[in-house]
Amino acid sequence: MESRRPEEERIYYDPYAVNFISRETMEYYNSHTAEARATLEQSERLVPGVGISCLVRARYFDDIVKASMADGLEQLVLLGAGYDSRAYRIEGLEHVRIFEVDSPATQKLKTDKIREIFGMLPGHVTYVPADLVVDDLDQRLAESGYDTSRKTLFLLEGLLMYLPPIAVDKVLAFIAHSSGKGGAMVFDYIPASVVDGTCKLKAGRNWQKGVTDAGEPFLFGVDEVALEAFLSERGFILRQRMTNRDYRMAYLHGKNEGMPVNSLLSFAYAAIR
């Protein structure tokens, strides 16, 4: 929907997004416009601003990738890659070695679709099937040709909040010890109070209930006041924190000014110490 907006108005553009929506879903939304709009409005009432915040998140991650490319990026690792299309739509990334890590079932759907779109799998992307909770990420990437001596950026978009704390620590430990000089990561996070049910905002309680009902409860959160210490203890230096106020100022201008954002979703860029 965002990619269909006029170029001068859209926050984010993904020309391949439409390819990952099933024909049945498209037909439903095209023939049940009122019902579809009502569903979106209901979601917005329960968790205000989450849609816009996710669009801004994608844009911010894009900007970090582009800035990293300009600064000599050699490898890009997408953890929990899902239907991420950065490897195929960001100009210049064809010269960067990319590793997409995801569960085997999701990755099979992804690679089938990529073959359908392009006729083949691109040579600069390596697909690494792995379960981040149980598999040895170090081993899986090493087997796929990952080079720990190269400058690497790790993308964790919509990921950490769905992992149990022990898996979060395992993933961050791998990242902290597995990049050449100048390595970094960009990720998003929610407050711990959303996870443990103590969030004072109704939107936080609604959000946790919604994802739990969908079978994917939030399992990990970190509070703003603890973020820098949390990262430092795990071998990182916080370079940039983007709360809802920060990214509203950075990205919501013109016709997008004043759009509601989610007060519970923040982003961060951290360098490996």
N, C-alpha and C positions, 0 to 999 in steps of 0.2 A: 504493500500500500504506500509506504514511504517513497519507494523508488518510482512510483507513478506520479508523484508530485512534480511541479515545474522545477527545473534545475536550480533556479535562484531561490527557491523556498525550502527545498528538502535538506534535512540534516545529514542524511546518509544515503548512499546509492549503492545498490547491489543488483547488477543486471542479471545475475543468475538465480536470485532468490525464488523467482516464480517457477523455476524448473524443479524445485524441491517440494512443491505443493502438489498433492495428488490431483488427478483429473476429477475425481469424485468430490474432493473438497472445493475445487474451483467451481465446479458446476453448482454445488450447493450454495456457495456464497454469491454467485452470479444470479441465481434464481430465488434466493431467499435474503435479499438485501436488508430488509427491515429486521428480520430475525437476527442476522449476523451483526447488525449495528447495535441491536438491543443487548446482545451477548457482550460486545465490547464495552458498551456503556455500563453494564452491570459489573464487569471486571474493574473498570475505572473507579466506580463507586467504592468497591471493596478495598482496592489497593491503589489509591490515587497516584497518578504520574508514572506508574511503572513502565508503561509503553514508551513514553518519551525518554525516560532514563535509559532504557535498553538501547534505543536508537543512538543516543548521545554516547553511550558506552562503546558501541561499535565504531562510531566516528573517532572517539578518543584513542581506541586501540589502533585504528588505522593510522592516525597521526603519529603515534609512538613508533609504529613499524616504519613509516616513511622517514622519520627523523633518524632512526637507527640505521636505515639503509644509507643515508647521507653521511653517516659517521662510520662507515666501514663494516656493516653487518655481514657476517659470513654464513651463519646458520639461523634458521627460525624453527622453533619447536612449538607446535600447537597441541596442548594437552587437553584431551576431551574435545577434539576438533569438531565433532558433529558435522553440520553442513556449512561450516566456515568456507568462504570462497576467496579469501585473501590471496591464496597462492595463484589464483587464476585471473584476478581482476586488478591487482595493484601492479602498475607498470614498473618494471625493473626487478621484481621478485623472481623472475625467471633466471636471474643470475645468482640467486641465493639458494643454498641447499635447504630444503624444507622437509620437516618430518611431521606428519600428522599422526597423532596417537589417539586411539579411541578403542572402544570395545569392539570385538570382531563383528558382531551382528550389525551395529550401526555403521561400521566402516564398510561392510559389504554393500549396504544400501547406498552409501556415499560413492563408492568407486563404480558401482553399476551406473549411477546417474552421471558421473563424470565421463565415463565412456560414451554414454548416450549423447551428452552435450558436445564433446570434442572429438569423438571417434576413437580416442585412446587415452591412456593415462599419461600426463605430462612427465617428462624425464627429470625435472628438477624437484619433484615431490616423491618422497618415500612414505608409504603407508605402513604404520607400525601398529598391529593389533595388540592391545594390552588392556587389562583391567587394572586401573590405578590403585585399587584397594588391595588386590592380592598378588599381582605380578611384580617382578623385579624390573623396574623401569630402566635401571642401569644396564641390565643384561639385554633387554629387548631392544634398546636403542643401539647398543654396541653391535648386536647382531645385524642391525640394519645399516651400519656404516656411519653412525654418529661419531663425530670427532670432538673429544673434550678439549682439545687445544684451540679450537676456533671460537671466535667471538660470536656469542649466541644470544638471541632474545627468546625468552619463553613467554607464550601467551596462555593465560589461564582465564578465559572468559566464561562467566556463568558456571564455574567449576567448583571452587573451594567450598562454597556453602553446602554442596551436596556430598562432600566427603567427610567421613568421620575424622575427628582430630588426629588420631594416630596415622591415618593415611595422609593428611595434610602435612604433618611433620616429615613423613617419609618422602613425599614429593619435594618439599622445600629443601630437605637435606640433599637430595640428588642434585637439584638445581644449583645449590650453593657450592657444590664441589665438581661441577661438570661443564664448565664453560671456560674458554680462554679469557684473556684480559679484556675487560670492558663488558663482560656479560651482564645481563639484566633480565628482569621479568616485569610484566604488567598484569594486574589482576583486579578483580572487583570483589567486594566483601559487604557483609551485612553485620549489624550489631549482634553481639552474643545474646542480648535480651530477646531477640526474635526467635532464636533457637531454643532457649530454655523456658520461653513462655512468660517472661517477666516484662516484656515490652509494654510500656504504658500507652502506646499509640494503638488504637483499634486497627489501623491499617497493618501493623506488624502482626497482630494476632490473626487477622484475616488472611494475610499472606501465607503464614505458616500453615494454617488450616487448609488453604487452597492447594498448596503443593503436597501436603500430606495426603489429602483426599485423592490427588492425582497419582499417588504412589511414589513421590520423590520428595520426602520431607527435607527441610534444611537441617543440617547436622553440625555445621561449624560457623562460628561468627567471631568477630574481634571488635572490641570497642575502640572508638577514635583515640581515646586517651592512652590506650595500651598499644596502639599499632606500631609506633616507632620502636618501642622496647621489644615487642613481639618479633619484629623483623631483625633487630640487632642481635637478639639471642640466637637467631638462626643463620647468621652470617650475611645479612643484607644491610644496606644503607638506604633509607627512604629518600628518594629524590623528588617525588611529587605526590601530593595527596589531593584528590579531587572529590570534595564533598558535593552535595547537591547544589549548594550555593556557588561553589567554584565552577562547576560545569554549566550551570545556568548562565553565568556571566560570560563564559568562554564560547558557548555554542548557540545560545538561544537569542537570536537577534532578528530584527525586521518583523516579518509576519509570525515568526516563532517566539517572539518576545512575550513573556508572560505565560507561556505554556506550562502546565503543571508538571513537576518532576517528583520523583519518589524520594522522600527525605531519609529513607533507610538504605539506599544503595549508593555506595561510594566506590571510587577507583583509586589505584595506587601504582606508581612506577618505582621500582626499587633496583638498585645496582648490587651486584655481588661484591662483597667486601674482599 
